[in-house]
Amino acid sequence: MYPLTLGSNIGTTLTGFLAAMVSANVNSLQVALAHLFFNLTGILIFYPIPFMRRIPLHLARQLGMATRVWKFFPIVYIGFAFFAAPLILLAISTCFTQDSVGMTALGSILVAFLLLGVFYFIFWWRWKEGRTKCYNYFVRRQIRSEMMKALPETIDQIQSDVTRIKEVIDIPEDYEKENEEAEKLLSEHMTDDFTEVEEKNESGGGKSKMDELAFEESFKV
């Protein structure tokens, strides 16, 4: 499978090379040749030498494991590897193509920050348990996704269990409505009693009577 993948990469570059030759444009031909020799160089580095083959294969296994843990990882990987990273590198290279000292200085600063970020990521990944943290994050995301996906079925199952329980213990259908009405009446009764006690308290009834009535009502509830 590995040789077939490398061969397919060469095939895609040859298609672009033939299209560039038909267009008779120097810039397009230059880009097609750069694409072709880039893939040829990669094959010469990672295929003839046996121990170098382990690097892309190991990375492929890691990507497969990450996809198994979190199913949305391929979307994040494609978005970063094929969109975000090329745009960042293109923006930095544009700074050096402008005939301006300020843009060149800005590009140099961006390159320095980019290299520092890469070195810090390698340090965090290897010596700060970055790999374990990423793995745990992917596991939590996958568990949350599965829980949200199974939530409607769980709610239906709970409702079905509640219905069966009501049928077994013979709970009337209007039980909840009667319970709400009883709580409302009790709340109104307690409010009236407290209002009466406050009026007596203002007229000199004392605070102890109000506390006693509140204790009696709470005991009744």
N, C-alpha and C positions, 0 to 999 in steps of 0.2 A: 504493500500500500504506500509506503514511503517513497519508493522510486516513481510510482505513478503520480503522486502529488507533485513531486519536483518536475516531472515531465509536463504536467498540465500547466504549471507556471511558465515554462518555456513556450508552450503553445499559445497562451494568451498574449505573451509579448510579441510573438511573431505575427499575430493578427494585427496588432497595433503598428508593427513595423511595415507591413504590406500596405496598410491604409495610409501611413505617412509617405511612402514612396509614390503612391498615386496622387496625393495632394500636391506634390512638388513644392513643399514649403520647408525651408531649412529648419525653422524652429520646431515644427512637428516631428521632423526626422531626428532632430537632436534629442527630443524627449523620448521618442521610441527607442533610440539606441541606448539612452541612459537606462530605460526600463529593462531592456534586454540584457545589457551587461551587468546590471544590478542583480538580476536573478541568476545569471551565469556565475557570477562571483560567489553568490550565496551557495550554489550547488558545489562549486569547487572547494568551498570551506567546510561545509557540513556533510558532504556525502563521501568523498574518497577516504577521509581519515576516520577510522572506526570509532574512536572514543568521542569524536565530535558529533557523531550521529545521536548520541544520547541526549544532547542539549535540547534540540527541537522535540524529540520524543518525550522527554521528561516534561517540557513545558506543555505539550499537548495533553499528557496525562493529568497535569495539574488543572488545566482548563476543564477537562472532563469531570474531574472531582468537584470543582467549584460549581459546575453546571448541575451535577447530581445533588449537591447540597442546596443550592438556590437556583431555581429554574429561570429567573430573570437575569442571571449573570451574563449570558451571551449578548443580551441587548445592551447592557452596560459596557461590555467589552467592545462590541462593534462600534458603539457610539464614541468611545474614547479612542480606540485604535485607528478608526477610519475617518473620524470627523474632527474630534477635539484636538488630538495630537498633531495631525497634519496642519490644521488651521493655526495652531500655536507656532509651529516651526515655520510656516509660510509667513506669518506676521513678523517673526524675528528676522527671517532672511530679507524681507522687504525693507527693513530698517537699514540694511547694509547696501542695498542697491540704490538708495537715494543719494544724490550729490549734496550731502549736508553733514557737517561735523556733528551737529546735535543729534541727528537720527542715528549716526554711527555709534555715538556714545550711548544713546538709549538702547540700541541693539546689544552693545557690549554688556550693559547692566542687566538686560533681560537674560542674556546667555549665562552670566554669573549666577543670577537667581535660579535659573533653570538647573544648572549643575548642582548648586547647593541643595535644591529640592530633591534631585535624584539621589545624591549622596545621603541626605537625611532619610529618604524613604528606604534605602538599602539598610541603613543603620537601624531604623525603626523596625523593619521587617525581620532582621536577623537577630538583633540583640535586645529589642524592646518588646518581644512577643507579639509583633505585628501580625504574624501569620495566624497565631491562635486567636487574636482579637477579630481578624477578618473572618475566620472560620465561624466563630461564635455569632458574629453579626449575620452572616449568611444563614446560619441555622435558625436564628430568631426570626429573620424575615420570612423564611420558608414556612416555619411553624405558624406565624401570623397569617400568611397567605392561605395555608390549608385550613386554619380555623375560620377565617372569613368565608372561605368557599363552602365549608360544611355548616356554617351558621344557620341558613334556612332549614336544612334537614334537622338540625338539633332543636330548633324552635318547634318545628312540626312534631317531633318526637315528644318533646315536653308537653305540648298541648294534648297530644294523644294520651300520654300517661295521666295527665290531670283529669281528662274526661273519663278514663277507666276508673280512676280512684273515686270520682264523684258517683259513678254508677255502682261501685262496690259498697260504699258507705252511705248511699242514698242521700246525697246532699241535694236539696231543692235548687232549681235553676235560679230562683230569685233570692238566693241566700246572700250574695254579695250586695244586692240592692238593699235588702233589709238591714244588713250589717252597716252599710253607709248611713241609712236613715237613723239607726240607733245611735251611731256615733255623733251624728249631727244634733239629735235631741239631747244627748248627754252634754255636748259642748254648750248648747244654748242654756241648759239647766244650770251648769256650773257657772256660766257667765252671769246669769241672773242672780245666783246666790252670792257670787263675789261682789256684784254691784250693790246688793242689799247690805252685805257686811261692811263695805266701804262707806256706805251712807251712815250706818250705825257708828262706824269708827270715827267719822267726822263729827258726829253728834256726841262723842264721848264714850263709845262702846269699848274702846281699847283694842290693842293689837293682838292680844292673845286669843280673842274670840275668832278673829279672822284666820289665824294659823290653825286653830282647832278645826274650823270648818273645812279648810283646805286639806287637812290631813284626813278627815272623814271622807271627803269626796274622792281623794286619791285612793283610799282604801276600797271604796266601792268600785272604782274602775278596775 
